[in-house]
Amino acid sequence: MQLQKQLSRKHKDKEYPKYTIVVPPKEIEKLGWKEGDELEPEIKDDKLIIKSKKK
């Protein structure tokens, strides 16, 4: 996996970045996730946990 920083927007002299986590397709398939699925982040004990909002 990889964390990428991208420029979201720039206003006057201020830049606003956003971050993207690149997850390999094989892992996405194992999870049963699809493009457009809503994901829910949780930070626990210095770890980022990402869960699908589907029930």
N, CA, C and O atoms as a GROMACS GRO file, in nm:
protein
  220
    1MET      N    1   0.084  -0.117   0.000
    1MET     CA    2   0.000   0.000   0.000
    1MET      C    3   0.089   0.123   0.000
    1MET      O    4   0.206   0.118   0.036
    2GLN      N    5   0.031   0.233  -0.041
    2GLN     CA    6   0.108   0.355  -0.052
    2GLN      C    7   0.021   0.475  -0.018
    2GLN      O    8  -0.097   0.479  -0.053
    3LEU      N    9   0.080   0.573   0.051
    3LEU     CA   10   0.013   0.698   0.083
    3LEU      C   11   0.063   0.804  -0.015
    3LEU      O   12   0.184   0.823  -0.030
    4GLN      N   13  -0.030   0.871  -0.082
    4GLN     CA   14   0.006   0.974  -0.179
    4GLN      C   15  -0.055   1.107  -0.138
    4GLN      O   16  -0.169   1.113  -0.094
    5LYS      N   17   0.022   1.214  -0.154
    5LYS     CA   18  -0.025   1.349  -0.126
    5LYS      C   19  -0.055   1.417  -0.259
    5LYS      O   20   0.027   1.413  -0.351
    6GLN      N   21  -0.172   1.479  -0.268
    6GLN     CA   22  -0.212   1.547  -0.390
    6GLN      C   23  -0.261   1.687  -0.355
    6GLN      O   24  -0.315   1.709  -0.247
    7LEU      N   25  -0.241   1.780  -0.446
    7LEU     CA   26  -0.291   1.915  -0.426
    7LEU      C   27  -0.441   1.915  -0.455
    7LEU      O   28  -0.483   1.889  -0.568
    8SER      N   29  -0.520   1.945  -0.354
    8SER     CA   30  -0.666   1.947  -0.369
    8SER      C   31  -0.709   2.079  -0.433
    8SER      O   32  -0.787   2.082  -0.528
    9ARG      N   33  -0.655   2.187  -0.377
    9ARG     CA   34  -0.685   2.320  -0.432
    9ARG      C   35  -0.584   2.419  -0.380
    9ARG      O   36  -0.511   2.392  -0.285
   10LYS      N   37  -0.581   2.535  -0.444
   10LYS     CA   38  -0.491   2.642  -0.403
   10LYS      C   39  -0.571   2.770  -0.401
   10LYS      O   40  -0.643   2.800  -0.497
   11HIS      N   41  -0.561   2.845  -0.293
   11HIS     CA   42  -0.631   2.973  -0.281
   11HIS      C   43  -0.530   3.077  -0.239
   11HIS      O   44  -0.472   3.070  -0.130
   12LYS      N   45  -0.509   3.175  -0.325
   12LYS     CA   46  -0.405   3.276  -0.304
   12LYS      C   47  -0.271   3.204  -0.286
   12LYS      O   48  -0.227   3.132  -0.375
   13ASP      N   49  -0.205   3.222  -0.172
   13ASP     CA   50  -0.075   3.157  -0.150
   13ASP      C   51  -0.087   3.030  -0.068
   13ASP      O   52   0.015   2.969  -0.035
   14LYS      N   53  -0.208   2.988  -0.034
   14LYS     CA   54  -0.226   2.871   0.053
   14LYS      C   55  -0.264   2.749  -0.031
   14LYS      O   56  -0.355   2.754  -0.114
   15GLU      N   57  -0.193   2.638  -0.007
   15GLU     CA   58  -0.224   2.512  -0.074
   15GLU      C   59  -0.296   2.419   0.022
   15GLU      O   60  -0.264   2.413   0.140
   16TYR      N   61  -0.394   2.347  -0.029
   16TYR     CA   62  -0.473   2.254   0.051
   16TYR      C   63  -0.454   2.112  -0.006
   16TYR      O   64  -0.509   2.079  -0.110
   17PRO      N   65  -0.375   2.031   0.064
   17PRO     CA   66  -0.352   1.895   0.014
   17PRO      C   67  -0.463   1.799   0.056
   17PRO      O   68  -0.540   1.826   0.148
   18LYS      N   69  -0.469   1.687  -0.014
   18LYS     CA   70  -0.551   1.574   0.029
   18LYS      C   71  -0.463   1.451   0.015
   18LYS      O   72  -0.366   1.451  -0.061
   19TYR      N   73  -0.497   1.349   0.086
   19TYR     CA   74  -0.417   1.227   0.086
   19TYR      C   75  -0.500   1.111   0.034
   19TYR      O   76  -0.619   1.100   0.063
   20THR      N   77  -0.436   1.024  -0.042
   20THR     CA   78  -0.500   0.906  -0.099
   20THR      C   79  -0.420   0.784  -0.057
   20THR      O   80  -0.297   0.784  -0.067
   21ILE      N   81  -0.488   0.681  -0.011
   21ILE     CA   82  -0.424   0.554   0.020
   21ILE      C   83  -0.452   0.460  -0.097
   21ILE      O   84  -0.568   0.434  -0.130
   22VAL      N   85  -0.346   0.410  -0.158
   22VAL     CA   86  -0.359   0.319  -0.271
   22VAL      C   87  -0.359   0.176  -0.218
   22VAL      O   88  -0.261   0.131  -0.158
   23VAL      N   89  -0.470   0.106  -0.239
   23VAL     CA   90  -0.486  -0.032  -0.193
   23VAL      C   91  -0.483  -0.123  -0.316
   23VAL      O   92  -0.556  -0.098  -0.412
   24PRO      N   93  -0.402  -0.227  -0.315
   24PRO     CA   94  -0.394  -0.317  -0.430
   24PRO      C   95  -0.531  -0.381  -0.462
   24PRO      O   96  -0.607  -0.413  -0.371
   25PRO      N   97  -0.561  -0.399  -0.591
   25PRO     CA   98  -0.689  -0.457  -0.632
   25PRO      C   99  -0.718  -0.592  -0.567
   25PRO      O  100  -0.833  -0.622  -0.535
   26LYS      N  101  -0.616  -0.672  -0.547
   26LYS     CA  102  -0.634  -0.804  -0.486
   26LYS      C  103  -0.696  -0.792  -0.345
   26LYS      O  104  -0.782  -0.870  -0.307
   27GLU      N  105  -0.650  -0.692  -0.269
   27GLU     CA  106  -0.702  -0.670  -0.134
   27GLU      C  107  -0.846  -0.619  -0.139
   27GLU      O  108  -0.929  -0.657  -0.056
   28ILE      N  109  -0.876  -0.534  -0.236
   28ILE     CA  110  -1.012  -0.481  -0.252
   28ILE      C  111  -1.108  -0.596  -0.284
   28ILE      O  112  -1.218  -0.601  -0.230
   29GLU      N  113  -1.066  -0.687  -0.371
   29GLU     CA  114  -1.148  -0.803  -0.406
   29GLU      C  115  -1.174  -0.892  -0.285
   29GLU      O  116  -1.286  -0.937  -0.264
   30LYS      N  117  -1.070  -0.917  -0.205
   30LYS     CA  118  -1.085  -0.999  -0.084
   30LYS      C  119  -1.189  -0.940   0.011
   30LYS      O  120  -1.263  -1.013   0.076
   31LEU      N  121  -1.193  -0.807   0.018
   31LEU     CA  122  -1.287  -0.739   0.107
   31LEU      C  123  -1.428  -0.729   0.047
   31LEU      O  124  -1.524  -0.702   0.119
   32GLY      N  125  -1.439  -0.752  -0.083
   32GLY     CA  126  -1.569  -0.740  -0.148
   32GLY      C  127  -1.610  -0.596  -0.171
   32GLY      O  128  -1.728  -0.568  -0.191
   33TRP      N  129  -1.514  -0.504  -0.168
   33TRP     CA  130  -1.543  -0.363  -0.189
   33TRP      C  131  -1.555  -0.334  -0.338
   33TRP      O  132  -1.494  -0.400  -0.421
   34LYS      N  133  -1.636  -0.233  -0.369
   34LYS     CA  134  -1.656  -0.188  -0.508
   34LYS      C  135  -1.630  -0.038  -0.514
   34LYS      O  136  -1.640   0.032  -0.414
   35GLU      N  137  -1.596   0.009  -0.633
   35GLU     CA  138  -1.576   0.153  -0.653
   35GLU      C  139  -1.703   0.227  -0.612
   35GLU      O  140  -1.813   0.188  -0.650
   36GLY      N  141  -1.687   0.334  -0.535
   36GLY     CA  142  -1.802   0.413  -0.490
   36GLY      C  143  -1.855   0.372  -0.354
   36GLY      O  144  -1.936   0.445  -0.297
   37ASP      N  145  -1.811   0.257  -0.300
   37ASP     CA  146  -1.854   0.216  -0.165
   37ASP      C  147  -1.813   0.323  -0.064
   37ASP      O  148  -1.704   0.380  -0.073
   38GLU      N  149  -1.899   0.350   0.032
   38GLU     CA  150  -1.865   0.442   0.139
   38GLU      C  151  -1.786   0.368   0.245
   38GLU      O  152  -1.823   0.258   0.287
   39LEU      N  153  -1.677   0.431   0.288
   39LEU     CA  154  -1.590   0.371   0.388
   39LEU      C  155  -1.587   0.457   0.513
   39LEU      O  156  -1.604   0.579   0.506
   40GLU      N  157  -1.566   0.394   0.626
   40GLU     CA  158  -1.567   0.464   0.754
   40GLU      C  159  -1.431   0.445   0.823
   40GLU      O  160  -1.392   0.332   0.851
   41PRO      N  161  -1.360   0.556   0.850
   41PRO     CA  162  -1.230   0.544   0.917
   41PRO      C  163  -1.246   0.542   1.069
   41PRO      O  164  -1.338   0.602   1.124
   42GLU      N  165  -1.154   0.474   1.135
   42GLU     CA  166  -1.149   0.471   1.281
   42GLU      C  167  -1.002   0.467   1.320
   42GLU      O  168  -0.925   0.388   1.265
   43ILE      N  169  -0.963   0.551   1.415
   43ILE     CA  170  -0.826   0.548   1.465
   43ILE      C  171  -0.829   0.485   1.603
   43ILE      O  172  -0.901   0.530   1.692
   44LYS      N  173  -0.751   0.378   1.619
   44LYS     CA  174  -0.750   0.303   1.744
   44LYS      C  175  -0.607   0.260   1.773
   44LYS      O  176  -0.543   0.193   1.691
   45ASP      N  177  -0.558   0.298   1.889
   45ASP     CA  178  -0.422   0.260   1.930
   45ASP      C  179  -0.319   0.291   1.821
   45ASP      O  180  -0.237   0.205   1.786
   46ASP      N  181  -0.323   0.412   1.768
   46ASP     CA  182  -0.224   0.455   1.668
   46ASP      C  183  -0.235   0.381   1.536
   46ASP      O  184  -0.138   0.376   1.459
   47LYS      N  185  -0.352   0.322   1.508
   47LYS     CA  186  -0.374   0.249   1.383
   47LYS      C  187  -0.497   0.305   1.313
   47LYS      O  188  -0.594   0.345   1.378
   48LEU      N  189  -0.493   0.306   1.182
   48LEU     CA  190  -0.608   0.347   1.102
   48LEU      C  191  -0.682   0.222   1.057
   48LEU      O  192  -0.625   0.136   0.990
   49ILE      N  193  -0.808   0.212   1.095
   49ILE     CA  194  -0.893   0.099   1.056
   49ILE      C  195  -0.998   0.154   0.960
   49ILE      O  196  -1.068   0.251   0.991
   50ILE      N  197  -1.009   0.093   0.844
   50ILE     CA  198  -1.106   0.137   0.743
   50ILE      C  199  -1.209   0.027   0.724
   50ILE      O  200  -1.174  -0.086   0.690
   51LYS      N  201  -1.336   0.061   0.747
   51LYS     CA  202  -1.445  -0.036   0.736
   51LYS      C  203  -1.545   0.011   0.631
   51LYS      O  204  -1.562   0.131   0.609
   52SER      N  205  -1.609  -0.084   0.567
   52SER     CA  206  -1.716  -0.052   0.474
   52SER      C  207  -1.839  -0.012   0.553
   52SER      O  208  -1.867  -0.070   0.659
   53LYS      N  209  -1.915   0.086   0.503
   53LYS     CA  210  -2.039   0.126   0.569
   53LYS      C  211  -2.155   0.036   0.531
   53LYS      O  212  -2.262   0.045   0.591
   54LYS      N  213  -2.136  -0.054   0.430
   54LYS     CA  214  -2.244  -0.146   0.391
   54LYS      C  215  -2.272  -0.241   0.505
   54LYS      O  216  -2.183  -0.275   0.584
   55LYS      N  217  -2.396  -0.284   0.513
   55LYS     CA  218  -2.432  -0.379   0.619
   55LYS      C  219  -2.478  -0.508   0.560
   55LYS      O  220  -2.514  -0.600   0.633
   0.00000   0.00000   0.00000
